[in-house]
Amino acid sequence: MREKVVQYIFFFSGLILIALGNAVAVKVKYLGLNPWEALNVALFQKLGLTIGAWSTITGLLLLVVALFVKRTYVNIGTFLNALLIGPMMDFFLWLDFLPNATETPIDYINLACAILLAGAGGGLYVSGGVGAGPKDGFMLTVAEMTKLSVSRARMAVELVVLVISYFLGGPVFVVTFFYTLLQSPIFQGSLKYFGRLRVSLTEKWLMQGAD
């Protein structure tokens, strides 16, 4: 039971960080967003609703595809990820406490913070071991179907999303092309750190319970 508590604390804390990072990035979207968020913004600009709503819709669509093709990567964590990040992001934007774009070098600092938050949040939620998000599950499914490596499958999928976002008028600019280069190392580092921390906390709680 205590191990599950640690898992879900890490999982939900990670989702909150991702949502906060995405919300900060949206505030300076003129610099460019990652392909998926650029798509959500483009759909919001074209069709209405909210950016978070489109994040949920695209996540659920990917989840449905994964369900029909390869259910291995779909579990409770996948559903929670798809359903919660969008509304959390909308909530942070609704609170209106995040810094607005100033079109000065400060915006680059804000965007760097956004990438750091989202990357660290990704490592934190995955380290919980509750399950992969719909985008990750979809990319793993594509990798298995095409026999590509996971990294190449990710690049291929994100390139397609990037092209769609561009033609829909989404915020695809210079920084967009650096997202993966910047966020992947942050994700990997945070995953290792939080993975060790989770194991340490779980062992500590189990020892206390045994006393």
WOCOR-V319647 format. One record per helix or strand of 2 or more residues. SS is the DSSP state (alpha for helix, beta for strand). FROM is the first residue (numbers start at 1). TO is the last residue. If there is no record, write none. Layout:
SS/FROM/TO ; SS/FROM/TO
This chain:
alpha/2/27 ; alpha/29/31 ; alpha/35/47 ; alpha/51/69 ; alpha/71/73 ; alpha/76/95 ; alpha/105/127 ; alpha/134/146 ; alpha/150/167 ; alpha/174/210
